[in-house]
Amino acid sequence: MPDRTITPPAATAKFIFVTGGVTSSLGKGIVSASLAKLLQARGFRVTIQKFDPYINIDPGTLNPYEHGECYVTDDGAETDLDLGHYERFLNVPTSQANNVTTGRIYDAVIRKEREGAYLGKTVQVVPHITDEIKRRMLLLGQKGEFDVVITEIGGCIGDIESLPFVEAVRQLRWELPPNDSLVIHLTLLPYLKAAGELKTKPTQHSVRDLREAGLQPDILVCRSEHPIPAEMRKKIALFCNVQVNSVIESLDADSIYSVPLLMRKEKLDERVIKKMKLVGGAPDPDLDAWKDFLGRLKNPTEEITVALVGKYVELPDAYKSILEAFVHAGAQNECKVTVRMIQSEHITAETVAQQLHGADGVLVAPGFGERGFEGKLAAIRYVRESGIPFFGICLGMQCAVVEFARNVLGLQGANSTEMDAATPYPVIGLMEDQKNITQKGGTMRLGSYVCELRKGSKAAKAYAANRIEERHRHRYEFNSEFQQQFEAAGMLASGINPDTGLVEMVELRDHPWFVAGQFHPELKSTVQAPHPLFVRFIRAAIQHRKQQVAVA
Ligand code: GLN
């Protein structure tokens, strides 16, 4: 056995590890975020991090069909979409440190090996890879900023890829002081219709796998379509070596935002506090604001339909943050928002009116590449000409600019150079610093940038501010050489980056609501702070609907 290269430094926070068994997609992210919410609502400072077993350095290079949306943090990390849930639930920003992949771990270890940092030792999964995993698992807990760090381990127990992460947790369990770590295992109790009962065997097996890897769970959260009878809880406790009140039922919820209340009812937070001897929190979580939000969400007085035009519509996870931002903004307006997904590839000038029929607002989504681009332009032309509220995000803004150039300014063949490198009118193009980039990963304009809003613009009114910060993830930009021409014809640059002069927002002067941003506002919408652009877009859509009804 080689010498240890790293001794984990003293931690100041307590650590909760969340693993998953039986199957993926059980909602580890939501359970983690819900527990974090409950602890936060008692006054604890909590953060959540995700350790993903895949070998990509980050999900930035993944097709959205593979892994859903790529979430971006203020400091420019391209991350797993679960970080979006963490921020939406906690209203606290995450950072580079909150998402770690196997790729990142190996990258760090291999770099160190090349530097000669291992002094001639054989570099191995244990201890070198597991030491690097542990170092990163403890990192956020050592800053004195958090009382509790929740670590979600991606994948499923039994996966080859997640073994080093489970092994790292096993080691930390005995390295950290007693009561400073806890393992919560999320499993599934499948319901067999023919037998008319829930089955515990898969849970028993997944806990056995976990124990084989050296980890004994403290708490089991059991996903189930039906309430778990008391006898069954006892059986699970007996077979899995947990206390019966540590068998937590997690029923399917009508909304992910109901899960904190369900977990509260099952006393998940109490179990955690007791087992970890967490001191200093309030005796009860203060969930008034959360319940208020749920009340508005579940009792809408208005109803609208918005069309989401994009090319990844077959997989709603590809637009996760946009869909959640609609939930927040809908609740804020006490309005039920039905989102109709429209495949932009199928939109043509001839079919657009029919496809957008009944839509009270249209959002054109972010995206990359040519597929579906012309369909997005057709949708934008239609809403621009018919006065339907429009919201463009990133590629959606670029489409709005190209559409305006072609059909209002009369610049035939105008395009983004992403779609047509030889366009005579490159109204969207690459900045100099992007031109020589060949590496795809982590090289876009990423993270938070300041934007100044034009006084009196729709954007400034929506934000009720003149200076904002929003997150970016793109290579192409509005070509400022055309700015005057656009302004003269009624498309205003309503948001400008004060450091670079780049146009970050455009809007139409003579349209009820036609606003687009080069950034991703959806990434900053939370339950506590619904995003103003979404809130205002929904309001415009409600007004549009009322007018339609009045005319009819
Ligand atoms: N493809 C565009 C760019 O790179 C837009 C990216 C996006 O919508 N996120 O600039």
Residues whose N, C-alpha, C, O or C-beta is under 5 A from the ligand:
A	BS01	LIG	P366 G367 F368 G369 I393 C394 L395 R473 H474 R475 Y476
